[in-house]
């Protein structure tokens, strides 16, 4: 399936990343937050929906890019200060950009949310690179991706996180709590980041703000999604029978996540080990399907918008955040917001409130695509 590769890139990577970004835009851009179809709303706590799979799929794609880059590095690159400075620079830019988006539009630093999606991507990227590159053995003049070392690292992270959740007592609550108030990740975020600087919607009924879904401790299992993405890319790059190995591994991850759900529930907000396994397996399944479709010319043409989103994923994310921030502000005459006005117009054409809300999200998706198309044609892509 040579048609699935171009210039050293795996086309399925851009397709999957584009699918994740497009899904994220639809999830965060409804016409009304109170009128959302169940699959496009995050699970209240335990359990999962399709909306919960968007972010881990993007992290999976971050890992794929890392997995593809390792064999292009030399032992000299690994020992070079400039290489690690580049990694640190990219990490810092992601974190700073995330903080800037969190600060908009009021720049209320006393209540600035410190965690966030870009912040987690930055941290997971840095840890993923460190593990994959430092574990890579030398193969002649290049490095070789180590499936065993990266796999062991992923299992170790899950085991450590499991032990922390199950056995470390939380003051006032004890050990093994997995709720939004008494869990260890929630406690650490309140103690270290402090309540004024965590997600204002991370609340426990009757208590108030108690947790952040992109908090400190739950970043550890999120790194596992990155590492499994790196493994998937390395398998896909081999071609041939490795593609079937990819499918088998995807099935094993999904089965593992579902089996562990009875012991430690699937939960995105604290990124339980069962969620890390399930979401990685589903991302890998999507990758396998997209890789097959990428070899079909007609399917690839139909998926062109995903390629455009995937090639400029960070910019698409930033645009969606800016549209969400300023679209919800009441800046229009009569105290209306662009989001509210668009939803009212949609309701005049589409009587069903949820369908109208989804139509607004798809309109935002189309608007961002329209912005990205001329940039894509000129080869302009935001690279941090």
N, C-alpha and C positions, 0 to 999 in steps of 0.2 A: 504493500500500500504506500508506494513512494509518494503518491499524490497528497498524502496526509502530512508531508513535511515540506518545508520551504525555507531555505536560508538557515538551516539548523533549528528551526522552530517547529514545534508540533502544532498543527492547525487546531487540533482538538483543545489545546490549552487556551487559545484565544476564544474559542467557542464556549468553553465552560466558564471562563472568566466573564465573558460577555453575558452569558445566561445568569450568572450570579449577580452581576451589576444590574442587569435589567430587572431581575426579581427584586433586588433591594429597592430600586426606584419605585416600583409598583407598590411595594409594602409601605414605604415611608411617604407616599404622595396621594393618599386618598382625598376625595372631595370632602368627606366628613369622617372623623375618627370614630364616631359612634355608629357609622354605617359601613361596616367592613365584613366581607365574607370570611367565614371561620378559617379557611386555609391561609388567608392573608393576614391574620392576626396571630401574634405570638401566644403560646400557651400561657395560661395564667401563672402556673408554677411548674409542677411536675407534668410530664407528657411533652408532646411536640407537635408542631404543624409544619407545613411547607415553609412558612415564613421563618421558622427557627433554623432552617437549613441554609439560608442565604449566606450568612456571615461565615460559618464553618467552611462552606464551599469556596469562598474567596480565600480563606486561609490555606485551604488545600491547594489552590492555584498558586499562591505565594510559594508553597513548598515545591510545586512542580517546577517553577522557574529556578529554584535553588538546585533541585536535582539535575536539571539539564545543564546548569552552569558548572557543576563540580568537575566533570570530565574535561572541561576546557581550561581548567586551572593547572598550573605547574606547582611543584613543591616550592619553587621560589616565590610564587604569588602568595602561598600560604604563610611563608616566613616574612613576607614584606609588610612593613608598617603601613605603606600606602594602601594596601588592600583592606586592612582592618580599619583604617581611617575612612575609607570609602563606605564601608558597612556602617560605621558609627555615624557618618554624615547622613546617610539615607535614613537611618533610624531616628536621628535627631530631627530631621526635616518632617518626617511623618508625625512625630509627637508634637512638634511645634505647630504644624498645620492643623492637627486635631484640636489643640488648645485654642488656636485662633478661631476655628469654627464654633467651638463651645462658647467662646467669649462674645460672639456676635449675638444680637446687635447692640447690647447695652454695655459690654465690657465691665460688668459688675464683678470685679476680682474677688470680692469678699464671698461670693457665692459661685465662683467659677468651678465648673465640673472638671476635675483633673483627668479621670479615666475617659475613654472613648474608643470608637471603632478604629480610627487611624492610630491612636496611641497603642492599642493592642496589636494592630498589624505590625507596627514598628518593633515592638518588643519581641513578638513571635518571629519576625523576620530575623532579628539579630541572633536570637537563641537558635533558630533553625540553621542559619548559616554556620554558626560556631560549631554545632554538633556535626553537621554534614561535612564540613571542610576539615575539621580537626580529626574526624574519624576516618577520612579517606586515605587508603594506602597509596603508595606510589606505584605507578604502572609505567615504566619507562620515563619519558620526559613529562608525563601528565599525572594527574591524580585519578583515582578510580573510585567511583561511588561504592560505598560499603553497605550492602543490604543488611548484613548481619548487625553491624555496629549501630546503624540508624534504627533498625527494628528493636534492638535491645534497649536503646535509649528511650524509644517511645513507650515500651512496656515498663521501663523503670519509672518514667514520669507518671504513668497512670497508677502504678503500684504505690509510689510515694504519696501521690495526691489522695488515693483511696485511704491509705493509712492515716493521713492527716484528718480527713473528714470523719473517719470512723472512730479514731482513738484519742485525738487531742481534745481535752476538755475545754469548753468555752466558759469563761467566768459567768456564773449566774445561770447557765443552761446545761452544762455537762457535755459529754462527748456524743457523737453520732447524730446530732441534730441536723436536719437537712431542710429546715424551713427558712423563710426569708428574714427571720429575726435572730434565731439561735444558731445558725450554721457558722462554721469557722470562717469561710470567706466573707460573710456579711460582717462578722465581728471585727475581722482584720481591717476591712475597709472603713468601718466606723472609727476604729482606734487609730489607724495610721493616716488615712486620707482625711478623716473627720466628716461629719454629716453635711456641713455646708458645701463640701466639695465633691460629693457623690451625686449620682443621678437623682433628680428631684422626683422622678416618677417611680423610683425603686422603693415603694412603700409597703408596710405591713399594716393591715386594717387595725385601727385602734391604737397604733403606735406612732406612725409617721414614717419618715425616710429611714430605711434600715440597711439597704444594700445597693450595690452597683453591678449590673450584669457584665461590665468590662473591668471588674476590679482586679486587685493585685494577685491574690492566690489562684484564682481561676484562670489566670494566664498560663499557668503550668500545663494543664491538660489541653489548652488551646494550641500549645506548641505541638502536641501530638498530631493534630490535624495537618500542620505544616509538614511534619516528618513523614506522615503517611502519603501526603501529596508528592514529596520528594521521591519516595519509593515508587509510587505509581509512574512518575515521569521517567525514572530510570528504567523501569520495566517496559514502558511504551517505546522508549528510544531503541530498545533491543529489537523490537519487531518480532515477527514470527510467532512461535509458541508462547512467548512471554505475554502476548495479549490474552491468551486463555488463562494464564496465571493471574493476570489482572482481574479477570472475571471471578475466578475462584476466591481470590483474596477479598474482593468486594463482598461476596456472599458470606465469607467467614466473619468479616467485620460486622456486617448487619446482624448475623446470627448471634455473635458475641454481645453486641449492644442490647439486643432484645432479651437474651438470656439473663444478662446482668441487671436488666430493668427490675426483676423481681427482688434483687438484693439491694441495689442502689438505684433508685428511680432515674429515668431519663429526664434531665433537667438542663436547659440551656443557660439559665440565669446564673447557676453556680457551676456549669460545664462539668457535670458528673462524668466519671469514666465511661459509663454506659452511653451517654450522649456523644462523647468524643468518638467512640467506636462506631456507633450507628451513623452519625453524620459523615464520618470519613468513608464508611462503606457505601452510603448513598451517593456521595460525591464521586467515588470511584466508579460506581455503576453508571452515573451520568457521563463520566469521562469515556467509559468503554463504548457506550452507545454513540456518543458524539464522534469518537474516533472511527467507528464504522461508517457513520454518515459522511464524515469528511472525505471518504474515498469515493463518494458518489457526487459527480459534478453537479447534477440538478439540485441535490440536497444542499450542497455547499453554497450555491447561488441563493437559495431561499434563506439560508442562515447568514447571509451577508451582514445584516444589522448586528448580529451577535459578534461577528468579527470586528466590527467598528467599535462596539462597546468594549470588547475585550482588549482591543489595541489601545484604548484610552480610558482604562478603567478608573484610575484615580481622578482624572478630570471629570468623568461622568459622575462619580460620587460627589465631588466638590460642588458641581452644578446642582445636583439634586438637593444637597444640603442648603445651598444658598437660596434656591427656589422655595424650599420648605420654610426657611427662616423668614425671608422677606415676604413670601406669599401669605403667611399667616398674620402678618402685621396689618393693622387697620389703617392703611395709608390712603385709601381711596375716599372720594367724597361720600359723605354720609356715614363715615366711620366703618366702611366695608373693607374687608380684606380681599385680595385677589383670589385666595382659595375659596372663601365663602361665596364670592360673586360667581366664580366658575361653577361651583356646585349648584347654585341656584339656577344658572342657565342650563346646566345639564339636566336638572329635574324637570325643566319645561319640555325637554325632548324625550327623556327617559323617566317614566313615572316611578319605577322601582328605585327606592333610595340607595340600596347597595349597588345596583347596576350603575346608577348615575355616579356614585362615588368611585367605582372602578373605572368608569369612563374618564373621570378627571385624572386618575393616576396614569392611565394609558396616554392621555393628552400630554402630560408632563414627560412621559417616556418618549413620545414622538418629538416633542420640542427639543429635548436634549440630543436625540439622534440627529435632528436637523442641524444642530450646532456642530456636532462632531463630524458629520459627513464631509464638509469642505476641508476640515483639518486633516481628516484621514486621507483624502485625495492628494493633499499636498505633503503627506508624510510627516505631519506635525503631531507628535505624541508627547504628553507630559511624562517625563521620566525623572523621578526623584533620586 
